[in-house]
Amino acid sequence: MIAVIAWATCREAVRSRTFLLLLAVYLLGVLLSRIVGWISATDGNVITTDVVFSLQSIMGVLVAVATGTALVHVEIQQKTLYTVLSRPLPRWQFVLGKYLGLCLALAAGQMAMLIIGLIYLAATGAPVHHWLLIAGLLTIVEVLVMAAVSLCWTALSSPLLAAVLGLATYALGHAVHSLPGLVHHLKGTQQTIAIVLASLVPDLGQFAYRNEAVYRTPITLDDLLMRLAYGGLWCALLVVITVAVIRRKQL
Amino acid sequence: MSAWRGYGLALVMLVGAVALIGWNSSRFLTAKPVIRAKDLDFLPAPETARVLALGHTNTLAKLRWVDSFAYFQYQLDRKDDTVAGGGTGFKRLYETLIELDPKFQPFYEHAAMNISGVLDQHGVALAFLLRGTQELPQSRELWRNVATTLKIFFHWDTKQPLLFDAFLAQWEAAEDLPEAKRMVWDWKRGFGSRAFTGLEQLPYWLDQLRVTSAGTPNGDYVEGTIRDLLARFGTHELNALAASWRISRGGVPRDRAELVENLALLNPLQLVVEEGPDLASLGDLLDPRLVRRRYPNGLPTYGPLTVVDGKLTLRSDPYGRPWRLRHGRVVSSGQVHASYERRLGRVNVSLLELAQKQGHWPTTLDEAKVMGLSLPVLPDDGTLRLDGRLVVVDWAVEAGVPWQLRQGPN
């Protein structure tokens, strides 16, 4: 049953206007990225690569937040949720199916962006190497974590608020990555509170390997697996929280 | 009725769109070129910038960098680098950019160029370059930039030779390729132990030569620049030797520099020769005593003199043509020819303009002159002729083999 819901969700997400529109914006952004390279005082390859990979992350996160926050809400609004839940289907299976479907759609979109980006880079003469592929894959994990964040916020609040909170979590998630180097400015209790609060937010900087990959800075297999596991754990935790909230919700 | 309403709506939309596009494009059509200059209106501290970058540190750094190009123009006009909140603009800008993307080499190069070149703050520029060598120890360009800064602005080759040697040894250690290490040895030979006026730019151009291919417009340009640089250096050296030769034979120093350089050669008991003595031939310059005095540590690698079979020899000039004596001064005939050929390029553009204006091409050079073509004064070993639609020059003596720059000096 989870697979059925996941597949239906995936098809629905891929067909949604938001999804296709943001993919089109990505495409336009990628085409324009070379201009930034041209107006810089360099050969432009590094700059174009940076912009292409940033676009993949930003567009991916926007798609994740826009689609993730609307996922359950649309089902409630269109009353299709009641049809599904009237069947002998536990709510956790529904939530998990929805999330996996969303992940499938996002991963497909992200792969499309990655392939388009790499082809464009190769076509414009920028060096393409396997470290960029790994950076792209880690960006996909970042987007999947953000999808879980959005889903969780939707369960806890309204779709609009969830979208705002989702984007705020994205900002915080990257900001906390720099915090270990800055926390020494605080003392005593302030420092403890900062560390505790920062630890509650997913550290999205773990997936920003794109900044190093551009310079072919290698990533070890252990490091890569740790980052993937970190992303997987956050996704699992956030889905479990969502399930717990949805189970208690009066629908 | 509803169809007509639909057409009307479409027409209104079309008119509106055309009007707005016209309005927008008119701004571009009537625009006059403007040199953009701006101050650094928003520049967070490096740590804050990293937090604000939301994981896109590289992209943000580059976009901020591109946006800051106009600040360069602002500095060219103003040359006051102080920014609101204290500190200096370029320093704060590049500190932030480098914090965001420490592996991007152009940040260090531009920081040094702007801070040193525009504001003359060579110490700050050096600090950025040294940080660059730490972040990118494999970057040859940054090491070379540091070496050049230490040489040109801090005169380490003369004031701190031991420290300069230590720095060059550090650079050599950072290089992993044998040919790159050899290049540092060249620096040690050329800069570490002594200084040759006029060749400061040579390492830069040799580096440019490595990244260009022979026979391409870029490659030819770089080769031409190097030959010009070497010809200037050779001319300077041979004229300095000629001055020493003249003064050692009772001639009067022509200027203060000649006097200072050859003070030890002045013989108070020798009769002063007011005019001359003049060199009979360039072979007179191969006086081992004078050469040894000028180059106590050995002949410069890219200099005009060399030793062949144990005998001091004058090489051809870098263009493969002979050095010549003209009115008591040594000149590089290759350089004179190259310079003249460059001027002929402009002459041919004028010829094209004249032909377009008058509606026909001249058939002879005299006819071209009658049409109004003015020709630069020809060196005495050249002959001009009209080859089709181009004015070309033939030189009396065929050029020999030019110095092989791409395989090191011959």
Interface residues (C-beta under 8 A of the other chain):
Chain A: V36 I39 S40 A41 T42 V46 I47 D50 V51 F53 S54 S57 I58 E142 Y170 A171 H174 A175 H177 S178 G181 L182 L204 G205 F207 A208 R210 N211 E212 V214 Y215 T217
Chain B: E47 R50 V51 L52 A53 L54 G55 H56 T57 N58 T59 K62 L63 W65 V66 F69 D101 K103 F104 P106 H110
